[in-house]
């Protein structure tokens, strides 16, 4: 089993990108837990040794050599110690191998458990790291399923090869917008949390940050007061605009501004709430609704 375990760990590291040291630490913990379950009276003197070069796994119990054994879980007689090391003397600590049959059963069970669990945990960790780095950004998503009762939409998002299904809650959808299975949409990553079965991703299509990111995709650097973003989203919700409609509101706000900004700084904007209100009042909302 030893050689097979090390080969399996090497393959997993190569194929899944899971560090082998991570796997080794997991099997140490699993084997120690199993041994202590079988031997509840043992002390914290058990050690698991993984020799990668020799492809060998050992479990040993550290015991002190004494003239008279009182506690067999931590002590060993000088005579018994000499069977392990001829140089052992009173006061020395020797490593006593765990009985082969017991060790083999524990090692086999632990290896199988750790390989399966380790892959799952590491994949969840890698997925979390990938998506948490995309907080406050826009991702492409595909509508996977629509729940007609709750209104929740399950979407599939992909980031750097990490594919995951997550929910777009009813409250984070644009009112009046109808999404269908297979439809491709843009979603805003509000927050990513660690969950028992993988990352939990909070998505939105109404968050103020979506407005800013949509426009920045076109290379425009926006500087909005938060009140402005809230106002834009409120208008989008009021007139039941989709993601493209949000972009159209931004364009309506910026339309006249382009003529007021020096040509050397034509891709940078700072918008205040009074200015945003003034521009939106001038915009044709019916046209924006058709665009959304």
HELIX and SHEET records of a PDB file:
HELIX    1   1 UNK A    2  UNK A   16  1                                  15    
HELIX    2   2 UNK A   20  UNK A   38  1                                  19    
HELIX    3   3 UNK A   78  UNK A   84  1                                   7    
HELIX    4   4 UNK A  100  UNK A  132  1                                  33    
HELIX    5   5 UNK A  170  UNK A  172  5                                   3    
HELIX    6   6 UNK A  208  UNK A  216  1                                   9    
HELIX    7   7 UNK A  226  UNK A  238  1                                  13    
HELIX    8   8 UNK A  243  UNK A  254  1                                  12    
HELIX    9   9 UNK A  257  UNK A  259  5                                   3    
HELIX   10  10 UNK A  263  UNK A  265  5                                   3    
HELIX   11  11 UNK A  273  UNK A  282  1                                  10    
HELIX   12  12 UNK A  285  UNK A  291  1                                   7    
SHEET    1   A 3 UNK A  46  UNK A  51  0                                        
SHEET    2   A 3 UNK A  56  UNK A  66 -1                                        
SHEET    3   A 3 UNK A  75  UNK A  77  1                                        
SHEET    1   B 3 UNK A  46  UNK A  51  0                                        
SHEET    2   B 3 UNK A  56  UNK A  66 -1                                        
SHEET    3   B 3 UNK A  93  UNK A  97 -1                                        
SHEET    1   C 5 UNK A 162  UNK A 168  0                                        
SHEET    2   C 5 UNK A 153  UNK A 159 -1                                        
SHEET    3   C 5 UNK A 138  UNK A 146 -1                                        
SHEET    4   C 5 UNK A 184  UNK A 195 -1                                        
SHEET    5   C 5 UNK A 198  UNK A 204 -1                                        
SHEET    1   D 2 UNK A 221  UNK A 224  0                                        
SHEET    2   D 2 UNK A 268  UNK A 271  1                                        
END                                                                             
